[in-house]
Amino acid sequence: MEKIWNIIIKIIAIIAVSLSGYLMLTSDVQLKINDTHAMVKQVVKEIVSDSEDQSLRYATQFLEASGLEDDLLQAFPKKYNLDLSYADLYRLSTKYDETGKITPSDLNLENSNRLEEVVNQFIVKEINQKLKEDSKQVYHIISIYRYSIFIIVLLYILGALLIIFGKYWASIPIIIATGGSFGLLWYFSTEATSSFQTIYQGIFIDISSGIWIGLILGIVSAIMWPIWLKFSSDKKVK
């Protein structure tokens, strides 16, 4: 009976570790804009103030006076969400490393009319400018993301294999993988939030519930596994 319980606990632990790894790598950090209409108005004003084109200024003033600006704004959804997982960030960082820029399509920004196209181009231009200003740090972070995803996957696999062989120190790679992936996602969300808010204060990036669940599963598995081994070994001695 004791052997059966050992097998059941190992299966549960491996499932928990595998699910933790899956959630940490595929769950999203969510970019949220709660009022895109206010953001677009601010962006348009910044475009006009930065431009030396007088016709652009007159056109903008005409849109505001005629009320057509509000009609065009209806093309934008009131709220906007962009979901990016650890795997998505890896692909995005690889693309930036290869091309040296981010495009609207990389951020799933659609151009259904001229106003959307202008606003999207402005947002992407500001992001690329910010990335260029901090290029040394950006390429350092890209290198970390490109290699860390493989290290994290290997650590989760190592943790699962050590559980199969009944090793106490299976907790170590599990904790490192879980804490490392969460730490990188947390760093990305805080840094990206501060960068995006230079464009518009109403942009926020949140960590989804899937990542929190993955973090809890990883930590609980790492804590409970050696406790179970100690408990089962004490029973054998008795």
N, C-alpha and C positions, 0 to 999 in steps of 0.2 A: 504493500500500500504506500509505503514511504517513497519508493522509486516512482510510482505513478504521480504522486504529488510533486516530486522534483521535476518530472517531465512537464507537468501542467504549468508549474511556476516558470520554468524556462521558456515555454511557449508564450506565456503571457508577457514575460519580460522582453522577449524578442519582438513580439507584436508591438508593444509599447514603444520600444526604441525605434523600430522601423517607422511607426506612425509619427513619432516625434521628428525624425529626419525628413519624412515626406512633407509634413506640415511646415517645418522651418524653411524648406527650400521652395515650396510651391505656394504657400499662403502669401497674401499681398500686404504691401504697404500701400495706403490709399491716399492719393492726392485729391483734395477736396476744395472746390470753389463754391461757396454757398450762394453767391450772388454774381453770376457772370455778367449780368447787364451793367452793374456798377463798375465791374472790372473793365469791361469794354469801353465804357465812357471815359474812364481814367486813361486807358491805353491810347484811345483816339486823341485825347487832349495832349498827351505826351508826344505822340507822333507829330501833331500839328505844331507844337511849340518847338520841337527839334528840327522841323523842316523849314527850309528857306523858300519853299514854293508858295507864293501868295495865292495861287488858284486853289490849292489844297485847303488853305485857311478859309477862303470865301465859300468853298463847297461845304466845309464842315459847319460854318455859320449858317448857311442856307438850310442844311439838314436840321439843325437845332431849331431854327425859326419856323420851319414848315411843319415840324412834327414827324417828318419822314424818318428821322433817326430812331424814334421809338418803334416804328414799323419794322425797320431793318433789324433792330435788336431782338424782335420776336423770333428771328431765325436761330438765335442762340438758346440753348436750353437754360432754364433759370439756374439750375445747379449742374456742376460738372464733376465727375469722378474719374480718376485714372488709377487703375490697379497695376502694381508692379511687384512681382515676386522676386525672390533672390535669383532665380534662374533668369527672369526678365532683365534684372540689373546686370547680370553677367553678359547677356547678349547685347544690351545697350552699351555697356562699357567696351566690349569688343568692337562694336560698330564704330564708336567714337575713336577708339585707338587706331582703327584702320583708315577712317575718313577725316578725322579731326574736326567733326561737327555733328550736331544733332539736327535732324530734319523734322518738320511737322508730322510726317507719317510715323516716325519713331515714337511720338507721344500720342498717336491716334487722334491728331487734330485734323478735322475735316474742313474743307473749303467749299461750302455750298453756295456762297455768294462772295462778292468782292470785299465786303466789309469783314467777313470771317477770314478771308485770305490775308488781308492787310494786318488784322489783329494777330493772327497765328504767326505770320512772318515776324512781327515785332517781338512777340513772346520768345520765339526761337532765337532771334537775333540777340536778345538780352541774355538768354541762357548761354549761348555760345560765347558771348563777350565775357560773361562771368567765368566760364570754364577756361577761357584763354588767359584771363587775368591771373588765375590761380593754377596755371598749367602744370607747374612742377608738382604741386600737391595733388592735382587731378590725376596725373599719370602715375603717381605713387599709389593712389587709391585704386586706380584701374588694375595695376599689377597685383595688388592684394586681392581684389575681387576675382581676377582671372585664375589665380592659383588656389585661393582659399576654398572655392567651391569643391575642388577635387579633394583637398585635404579633409574637408568636413565630411564628404561622402565616405572616404576611406576610414575616418575615425568612427563613424557610425557602424560601418561594416566590421571593423575591428572589435568594437564593443559588443556587437551581436555574436561574433565568433567566440569571444572570451566568455560570454554567458553560456554558450553551448558547451564549452569545456569546463564550466563551473569555476571560473577564476574570480577571486575577489576584486582584482584591479580592473575589471571590465568597466567599473564606474568612471575611471579616469578618462578614457577616450570619449565616453558618452557626455560627461560634464564639459569637456573641452569643446566638443563639436556643438553641443547645444548652446553653451555660453558664447562661443565664438560667433556662431551664425546670428544669434540674437544681438550680440554687441555690434556687429557690422551693420545689421538692419537698423538698429537704434541710431547708430552714428549717421547713416545715410539719411534717415528721416529728419533728424535734428538739423544737419547741415543743409539738406535740400530745402527744408522749411525756411531757414534764414535767408537762403539765396533767392527763393521764389518770392519772398515777401519784400524784396527790393523792387520787384516788378509790381506787386499788388499785395497789400496787407491782409487781404481776405483769403489768401491761399494757405492751406494747412495740409500736413502729411501725418496720417495716423497709422499706427500698427494694428492690423486686423486681429480679430479674435483667434483665428487659426494659428497665428504665430504665438500668441500667449498660451494656447492649449499645447502646442508643440513644446514650448519652454517648460511648462508644468510637467508634461509627460516625461521629458528628458531628465529633469531634476528628480522627480519622484522615483523613476526607474533606477537612477544612479544611487539614490539613498537607500531604497528598499532592497536592492539586490544583495549587497554585503550583509545587511541585517538578516535576510532570509538564509544566507549561507551560514552565518554564525548560529542562527537558531537551529538549523538542520544538523550542523556539526555537534552542537551541544546535546541534541536528542540522541545522536549516535553514541556519544560518550556515556550517557546515562543508560 
